[in-house]
Amino acid sequence: MADRNDIDFTYSLTDRVIRLSLGELADFSGAKYDGDFSLSLEQAQRRKHDYVAEQIGIGPGRRLLDLGCGWGPLLAYIRERGGVGVGVTLSSAQLEACRRHGLDVHLHDAREVTRERFGAFDAVASLGAFEHFCSPEDFEAGRQEQIYSDLFANVAGLLPDAGRFYLQTMVFGRNMIPRDQIDTEALRALPPKGSDAWLIALLGRQFPGSWLPFGKEQVAACAQPHFRLVSAVSGRLDYIETISQWNARIGARSFKKSLLKLRLLPRWLTSADFRLAFTSGVSANQLCFQRELLDHYRLVFEKCGSPEASAGVA
Ligand SMILES: C[S@@+](CC[C@H](N)C(=O)[O-])C[C@H]1O[C@@H](n2cnc3c(N)ncnc32)[C@H](O)[C@@H]1O
């Protein structure tokens, strides 16, 4: 799993630049254009939240959990709709930013949220965090599926029968290097520039401690026996557009942003990983989506009733 240091590297170092570029409640997961790229980024992010609301039910009287809540965009939407939202993140900067906006957010591992600690929920959402739950080391050690299964079991423990879990995640795509040919040592050493493996290695620098599921099938298999998959929609093309919009906003010059970037200069000078992660001049995740090394899914799960309950209904 990506630990707190890894998550701080990805999200806390750049916290102020991201908030200045994308707004205080920065929405940092793929937006929902449904192929209509005349929409603004903000409209497409709103459409995503409306979709989540439609799928899991967001509104007055509903208590919802956001696993990996980022800067709190979904929690703010839940509040706006009269619901009660609780979020967890591993980024200290995100925690502070969310709390400044009066959001109920905790520095807590999403994989270990229990009913005893947080109470019960009507529904759970997680957008863009599942990508961090398994590390390359976990994958190498054969722990990937167990990690996902444990997460689903935990989430099931928070929900009533038929409760829903909206899960939005990147996955490895159909052109990913075959599983049995992946050489994680070579990825660490940096493969030839421009190759598929090089792009995957760059992603590894930007998101240390993170490794992706092999397609939505692997995720759906791990969700059993607790959840059935209700729907799965690819958001790959929408994500390519989202990243273009992010890059334009983050790249737009401003005096304040230049000062913030200057403060990161010591990191840039002393850390090769930092340079590769943030200043390689290549948008690795966008290219990976274009080459279909990556795909992206909006998955809706429904908790299966206990066998006793089903027997009772029958
Ligand atoms: C790409 S951001 C997505 C943020 C937000 N869901 C959104 O849509 O804007 C990933 C988030 O997952 C969180 N995260 C990753 N691993 C986590 C873990 N094990 N426990 C809690 N949060 C985690 C990060 O802290 C970050 O907030």
The ligand as an ORCA input file, in Angstrom:
! r2SCAN-3c Opt
* xyz 0 1
  C      -6.462     10.916     -6.764
  S      -6.880     11.447     -5.150
  C      -8.649     11.436     -5.315
  C      -9.296     12.363     -4.336
  C     -10.807     12.493     -4.391
  N     -11.454     11.216     -4.190
  C     -11.265     13.141     -5.684
  O     -12.016     12.506     -6.416
  O     -10.911     14.290     -5.913
  C      -6.542      9.986     -4.167
  C      -6.895     10.103     -2.709
  O      -6.785      8.815     -2.099
  C      -6.240      8.978     -0.811
  N      -5.681      7.701     -0.367
  C      -4.841      6.870     -0.995
  N      -4.590      5.772     -0.260
  C      -5.303      5.907      0.872
  C      -5.476      5.103      2.035
  N      -4.874      3.912      2.177
  N      -6.287      5.571      2.987
  C      -6.921      6.756      2.879
  N      -6.799      7.556      1.802
  C      -6.005      7.134      0.820
  C      -5.226     10.081     -0.985
  O      -4.889     10.627      0.270
  C      -6.043     11.025     -1.885
  O      -6.871     11.791     -1.069
*
